[in-house]
Amino acid sequence: MTKLNLILFFVLIAVSLSIVTSQHKARKLYFELEQLQELAKKYETEYGQLQLEQSTWAMHSRIEELANKKLNMQVPDAKRIQVISLEDLKP
């Protein structure tokens, strides 16, 4: 009977240690998950800001203004504009 009690005691100790270890791992992983979610929120905010900045830099009025000032480009007269349909380009 003492052998059975010793075996059960060691099994109980092993199970208790495994429960403590698994709880510790779960807490550690949960903490890591929280950190990664916070980082993801920061990246989403930064991505939104970058999209806004890109749309500002790519505005047609800004591009046209830079073309006029820096490159001395001008919008052509209506007489010089030709519209080509895609059907004309087919062989």
N, C-alpha and C positions, 0 to 999 in steps of 0.2 A: 503494500500500500504506500509506503514511503517513496518508492521509485515513481509510482504514478503521480503522487503529489509533487515531487521534484520536477517531473517532466511537465506537468500542467503549470507549475510555477514559472518555469523557463519559457514556456509557450506564452504565458500571460505577459511576462516581461518583454518578450520579442514583439508581441502584438502592440503593447503599449508604446514601445519605442517607435514602431512603424507608424502608429497614429500620430505621434508627436512630430515625426519627420514629415509626414504627408501634410499636416497642418502648416508646418513651417514653410514648406515648398509652396503651398497654396497661397499663403500670405505674401510670400516673396513675389510670386507670379502676379498676384493682384496689384501689388505696389508697382511693379514694372508696367503692367497694363495701364494703370492710371497715368504714369509718366508718359507713356507713348501716346495716349489719348490727348493729353495736354499738349504734347509736341505737335500732334496732328492738327489741333485747333490753331496753334500758332502758324503752322505752314499754310492752312487754309486762309487765314487772315492775310498773311503775306502774299499769297497767290492772288487774292482779290485786289490787294493794293497794286500789285504788278500789272494785273489786267487793266485796272483803271488808268495807270500810268501809260501803258502801251496804247490804249485807246486815245489818250490825250495827245501823245506824240504822233499818232497816225491820223489825226483829224485832217480832212481834206483842205480845210481853210489854212491850217498851219503849213501843210506841204506846199500849197499854192503860194503862200506868202514867202516861204524860203526859196522856192523856185524863182519867184520874181526878184527878190532881193539879192540872193547870193549867186544865182546862175544866170540872171538876166533873161529868164524865160518868160514867154507871154502866151496867153491862150490864143490859138490861131483864129482867124476870121472864119465866119460861117461858110464863106465861099471856098475856103481851102480844106474844109473837113469833108472826108469821103467815108461813107458807110459801106462796109463790105459784108454781104450776108455769107453765112456758112455754106449755103448751097452753091455759091459761085466758086468756092474753093475745092469742091469735090471733083475728082478726076473723071 
